[in-house]
Amino acid sequence: MKNYNYNYAFVFYDIADQDSEVGKNRVTKVFKICKKYFHHHQKSIFRGTITPSKLIKLREELKGVIDEELDFISIIKLQNKHVFEEETLGTDDKPSESLFL
């Protein structure tokens, strides 16, 4: 397996028990961690450029907060922001970075 240096990523998360105080606390912590590294795109979605070393730090910080039995986080890694196409349906009333390059 070839090692790639990923320089762009999407993060999607779903934290369980969001109605409980413990769940809300995890949601807040995950949000703040992701906000340190990425642009907030929509609700529980973040994206942006990131160095390989910061990607490792992000992963470790998230592992320290979530309950791996209950919570879900997906990190989609890309080599750069030019190798994907985004298609959206519906309204996007929140400003986000432009992908039209």
C-alpha positions in Angstrom: 0.0 0.0 0.0 1.4 3.4 -1.0 1.5 6.2 1.5 0.0 9.4 0.4 0.3 12.9 2.0 -3.2 14.0 2.3 -3.6 17.8 2.2 -7.4 18.3 2.2 -10.1 16.6 4.2 -13.8 16.5 5.0 -14.9 15.5 8.5 -18.5 14.3 9.2 -19.6 13.3 12.7 -22.6 11.9 14.5 -22.4 12.0 18.3 -24.8 9.8 20.2 -27.0 10.9 23.1 -27.1 14.6 22.0 -30.1 15.1 24.3 -28.1 14.1 27.4 -25.7 16.5 29.1 -22.8 14.1 28.5 -23.7 13.8 24.8 -24.0 17.6 24.4 -20.6 18.0 26.0 -19.0 15.6 23.5 -20.7 17.4 20.6 -19.3 20.7 21.8 -15.8 19.3 22.2 -15.8 17.6 18.8 -17.1 20.8 17.2 -14.3 22.9 18.9 -11.6 20.4 17.8 -12.8 20.4 14.2 -13.1 24.2 14.2 -9.4 24.5 15.1 -8.4 22.6 11.9 -11.1 23.3 9.3 -13.8 25.6 8.0 -17.3 24.8 9.4 -19.3 23.9 6.3 -22.7 22.7 7.6 -24.0 21.4 10.9 -21.6 18.5 11.7 -19.5 18.9 8.5 -16.1 20.5 8.3 -13.6 20.7 5.4 -10.4 22.3 4.3 -6.7 22.1 3.8 -4.6 20.3 6.5 -1.1 19.1 6.8 -0.4 15.4 7.4 1.0 16.1 10.9 -2.1 18.2 11.8 -4.3 15.4 10.5 -2.6 13.0 13.0 -3.2 15.5 15.8 -6.8 16.0 14.8 -7.4 12.2 14.9 -5.8 11.9 18.3 -7.7 14.8 19.8 -11.0 13.3 18.5 -10.2 9.9 19.8 -9.7 11.4 23.3 -13.2 12.9 23.3 -15.6 10.5 21.6 -17.1 7.3 22.9 -16.0 4.8 20.2 -18.9 2.5 21.1 -21.6 5.2 20.4 -20.2 7.9 18.3 -19.2 8.1 14.6 -16.7 10.3 12.8 -15.7 10.0 9.2 -12.6 11.7 7.8 -12.4 11.7 4.0 -8.9 12.4 3.0 -7.8 13.8 -0.4 -4.4 14.7 -1.8 -5.6 18.2 -2.7 -8.8 20.2 -3.1 -8.7 19.8 -6.9 -9.4 16.1 -7.1 -13.0 16.0 -6.2 -16.3 17.4 -7.3 -19.0 18.5 -4.9 -22.7 18.2 -5.9 -25.3 19.6 -3.6 -29.1 19.4 -3.6 -31.4 21.8 -1.9 -30.6 25.1 -0.4 -27.3 26.2 1.1 -28.2 29.3 2.9 -24.9 29.3 4.9 -21.8 30.8 3.2 -19.0 28.4 2.6 -15.7 28.5 0.7 -16.1 28.3 -3.0 -15.1 25.1 -4.8 -15.2 26.7 -8.2 -11.6 26.8 -9.1 
